Structure formats: C-alpha cells, structure tokens
Amino acid sequence: MSIVQLAQDNMTELEDAEKRYACALISFIAALSGNMTNTGSAANIIVAEISLRKSGVTLDFKGHLFVCFWISAACCVLSVI
C-alpha cells in the first residue's frame, strides 16, 4: 500500500493546495528512500539477484547506498535548479 494512501486520513483537514504539497512531498521522500537503498525497492533486489547469478557480482547494502546516495543527492540538487 502506498504511503500516500496511508497518510490520506491525516490530510482531511488540509486545504487543497496543502494536500497537493503534502502528497508531493511524501511521494518524493518515498521515491528517494526506495532508490537509495538496496532493499527499498523490489527492482533493486531483482537487479542484485540477477547480477549475482549471471556475473557473480555481489551488490551489498553499503556499496549500493554509497553509489545511490550521491546519485540521489545530485538529482535533488539538479531538480531545484
């Protein structure tokens, strides 16, 4: 279940513009956390499994976080420019 759907009950008293902002912010944070960690997304786990089976390369949690943290940080900076 999407985090936005879980938070919907808490946003009933917000104005329309505030609801849109809250949903966008929650979605942004959920997307970042899913892309930054190896276990945050099913796609990341699938890629890690395939790389291990096909090439023997292990994508560990720290290595994935190190690379994806900087990519996510650069995307955040570029998105506000």
N, C-alpha and C positions, 0 to 999 in steps of 0.2 A: 504494500500500500504506500502510496506517495506521501511524503512528509507534508505536502501542501494539503492533502485531504485530511490528514490527522490534525492539522492546525486550523482547519476551517471553522470549527466550533468556537475557537477562541477569537476569531476575527469578525464575529457577527455584529459587534457594536462599532466597528471602524467605519469611517467614511469610505466612499467608493475609491477615491484616489489613494487613501491609506491602505486599502485592501490590495489594490494593484501593486503598490510598492512592497507590501509585506510578502505577497506571493512571489514577486520577482526576486526579492532578497532571499527568501527561503529556498527557492529553486536554484539560485546562483550558488548558495552555500552547499546545497546537496550535490550539485554537479561537480563543484570543486573537490569535495570530500570523496566522491566516487571516482574521480580521475586521479587524485593524488595517491591513493593507497591501493595496494595490490588486491586487498580484499573488499574494497569499496564498490566494486562493480563486477558483475558476472563476466563481462567481456574481458576484464583484466585477468581473471582466474583462468579463463579459457585460453588466452594467449600464453600465459605462463605454463600451462599444461602442455600445449602444443609445442612450445619451444623446448621443453624438457624432453618430450617424446621424439621429436624429429631431429633436433640438433644436439641434445644433451646439455643445453644451456639452462642453468637454474636462475630464475628471476626471483630473488629473495625480497622480502618486505623492505629492508633497508635500502637496497640498491634501487628498487622501483621508486620508493619515496624520495630518494636523493635526486633522481633524474626528473621525476614528475613534479616535485616541489618547484624546481626552477622554471620548468615549462609553464606551470600554472601561474606562478608569480609573474612571469613575463607576459602571459596572456592578460592577466588582471591589469598590469600597467598599460599595456597597449590598448585595452578596451576603454580606458578613461582618457586617452589622449585624443 
